[in-house]
Amino acid sequence: MIPQIRPAALDAWLQAHTAQRPLVLDVRDGLELQLARVEPAGFELLHIPMHDIPARLAELDPERPVACLCHHGVRSQNVAMYLARQGFAEVANIAGGIAAWSAERDPAVPPY
C-alpha cells in the first residue's frame, strides 16, 4: 500500500524522513510544468515525466524517500507503485496533486 500524503501534511512527512533528504518527484509533462510550478522548500524537487520514468530510473536513489506529484494524484500513484515494485524503500503519493497543492500549501501555484 502506497502512503497518501496531502500537500498540507507534506512537512510532517519530510520531517519523518530526515536520515536522507527527501525528494519530491514531479511526474507531470512539460506543458503542465509551464502552467504551474512548485517551489522547493525543505526538499529537493525533480521533474521526470511519467512516461520517461523507466528509461531514467537510474537517476533515482532507491534508498531515498520519494513523494510523487502530478495533476490530481493518479499518475503519481502509478509512478509510486512502479517505484515500489522496483525496490524503492520509501515512496508516497501526494494525494490531490498540484490542484490540492495550490489549495492547501501554496496559493501562488495556479490551479489548472
C-alpha beads as a LAMMPS data file, in Angstrom:
LAMMPS data file: protein, C-alpha beads

112 atoms
111 bonds

1 atom types
1 bond types

-500.0 500.0 xlo xhi
-500.0 500.0 ylo yhi
-500.0 500.0 zlo zhi

Masses

1 110.0

Atoms # bond

1 1 1 0.000 0.000 0.000
2 1 1 1.376 3.385 -1.004
3 1 1 1.032 6.084 1.682
4 1 1 -1.159 9.017 0.621
5 1 1 0.092 12.405 1.783
6 1 1 -1.942 15.571 1.406
7 1 1 0.120 18.643 0.472
8 1 1 -0.808 20.231 3.813
9 1 1 0.807 17.243 5.588
10 1 1 3.950 17.104 3.444
11 1 1 6.092 18.925 6.022
12 1 1 5.353 16.221 8.612
13 1 1 6.305 13.506 6.085
14 1 1 9.518 15.387 5.265
15 1 1 10.391 15.689 8.964
16 1 1 9.853 11.958 9.438
17 1 1 12.451 11.260 6.744
18 1 1 15.448 13.295 7.814
19 1 1 18.016 10.469 7.548
20 1 1 18.124 11.125 3.791
21 1 1 16.943 14.324 2.152
22 1 1 13.515 13.525 0.675
23 1 1 12.767 14.003 -2.989
24 1 1 9.535 15.309 -4.487
25 1 1 9.263 13.750 -7.931
26 1 1 7.051 15.764 -10.274
27 1 1 5.820 13.372 -12.985
28 1 1 3.754 15.891 -14.964
29 1 1 4.635 16.645 -18.572
30 1 1 6.466 19.771 -19.744
31 1 1 3.349 21.715 -20.709
32 1 1 1.854 21.157 -17.260
33 1 1 5.093 22.347 -15.707
34 1 1 4.775 25.595 -17.674
35 1 1 1.262 26.079 -16.267
36 1 1 2.149 25.550 -12.609
37 1 1 5.489 25.089 -10.864
38 1 1 6.213 24.044 -7.313
39 1 1 8.987 25.865 -5.478
40 1 1 11.069 23.510 -3.333
41 1 1 11.040 24.284 0.370
42 1 1 12.835 21.791 2.609
43 1 1 13.037 19.190 -0.127
44 1 1 14.639 18.598 -3.478
45 1 1 12.344 18.722 -6.498
46 1 1 12.999 16.681 -9.630
47 1 1 10.885 16.667 -12.779
48 1 1 10.728 13.435 -14.779
49 1 1 7.570 12.976 -16.870
50 1 1 5.719 9.759 -16.083
51 1 1 6.435 8.151 -19.454
52 1 1 10.191 8.774 -19.003
53 1 1 10.491 7.132 -15.571
54 1 1 11.515 3.625 -16.763
55 1 1 14.282 4.983 -19.012
56 1 1 15.534 7.395 -16.335
57 1 1 15.172 5.135 -13.292
58 1 1 18.939 5.156 -12.699
59 1 1 18.705 8.884 -11.852
60 1 1 16.773 7.991 -8.702
61 1 1 18.221 6.548 -5.493
62 1 1 16.113 3.597 -4.302
63 1 1 17.153 4.284 -0.701
64 1 1 15.963 7.891 -0.749
65 1 1 12.396 8.789 0.309
66 1 1 10.361 9.856 -2.747
67 1 1 6.975 11.583 -2.788
68 1 1 5.404 11.627 -6.261
69 1 1 3.371 14.567 -7.572
70 1 1 1.139 15.036 -10.640
71 1 1 -2.009 16.998 -11.524
72 1 1 -4.594 15.189 -9.386
73 1 1 -2.707 12.233 -7.892
74 1 1 -3.487 9.388 -10.314
75 1 1 -0.297 9.346 -12.396
76 1 1 1.818 9.948 -9.312
77 1 1 0.132 6.997 -7.600
78 1 1 1.011 4.809 -10.590
79 1 1 4.622 6.009 -10.522
80 1 1 4.837 5.428 -6.760
81 1 1 3.577 1.860 -7.234
82 1 1 6.080 1.325 -10.050
83 1 1 8.943 2.606 -7.886
84 1 1 7.876 0.339 -5.023
85 1 1 7.893 -2.651 -7.389
86 1 1 11.402 -1.645 -8.463
87 1 1 12.595 -1.916 -4.852
88 1 1 12.414 1.700 -3.712
89 1 1 12.362 1.647 0.074
90 1 1 10.123 4.628 0.846
91 1 1 7.643 6.012 -1.671
92 1 1 4.489 8.039 -1.195
93 1 1 1.866 9.720 -3.320
94 1 1 0.968 13.388 -2.897
95 1 1 -2.807 12.959 -2.874
96 1 1 -4.758 15.540 -4.820
97 1 1 -1.685 16.546 -6.822
98 1 1 -0.896 20.073 -7.882
99 1 1 -4.578 21.025 -7.590
100 1 1 -4.509 20.219 -3.867
101 1 1 -1.040 21.779 -3.574
102 1 1 -2.490 25.085 -4.756
103 1 1 -5.445 24.870 -2.367
104 1 1 -3.634 23.550 0.718
105 1 1 0.008 24.541 0.538
106 1 1 0.771 27.381 -1.864
107 1 1 -1.989 29.525 -3.394
108 1 1 0.657 31.156 -5.632
109 1 1 0.698 27.899 -7.630
110 1 1 -2.093 28.338 -10.173
111 1 1 -4.632 25.533 -10.416
112 1 1 -5.365 24.300 -13.916

Bonds

1 1 1 2
2 1 2 3
3 1 3 4
4 1 4 5
5 1 5 6
6 1 6 7
7 1 7 8
8 1 8 9
9 1 9 10
10 1 10 11
11 1 11 12
12 1 12 13
13 1 13 14
14 1 14 15
15 1 15 16
16 1 16 17
17 1 17 18
18 1 18 19
19 1 19 20
20 1 20 21
21 1 21 22
22 1 22 23
23 1 23 24
24 1 24 25
25 1 25 26
26 1 26 27
27 1 27 28
28 1 28 29
29 1 29 30
30 1 30 31
31 1 31 32
32 1 32 33
33 1 33 34
34 1 34 35
35 1 35 36
36 1 36 37
37 1 37 38
38 1 38 39
39 1 39 40
40 1 40 41
41 1 41 42
42 1 42 43
43 1 43 44
44 1 44 45
45 1 45 46
46 1 46 47
47 1 47 48
48 1 48 49
49 1 49 50
50 1 50 51
51 1 51 52
52 1 52 53
53 1 53 54
54 1 54 55
55 1 55 56
56 1 56 57
57 1 57 58
58 1 58 59
59 1 59 60
60 1 60 61
61 1 61 62
62 1 62 63
63 1 63 64
64 1 64 65
65 1 65 66
66 1 66 67
67 1 67 68
68 1 68 69
69 1 69 70
70 1 70 71
71 1 71 72
72 1 72 73
73 1 73 74
74 1 74 75
75 1 75 76
76 1 76 77
77 1 77 78
78 1 78 79
79 1 79 80
80 1 80 81
81 1 81 82
82 1 82 83
83 1 83 84
84 1 84 85
85 1 85 86
86 1 86 87
87 1 87 88
88 1 88 89
89 1 89 90
90 1 90 91
91 1 91 92
92 1 92 93
93 1 93 94
94 1 94 95
95 1 95 96
96 1 96 97
97 1 97 98
98 1 98 99
99 1 99 100
100 1 100 101
101 1 101 102
102 1 102 103
103 1 103 104
104 1 104 105
105 1 105 106
106 1 106 107
107 1 107 108
108 1 108 109
109 1 109 110
110 1 110 111
111 1 111 112
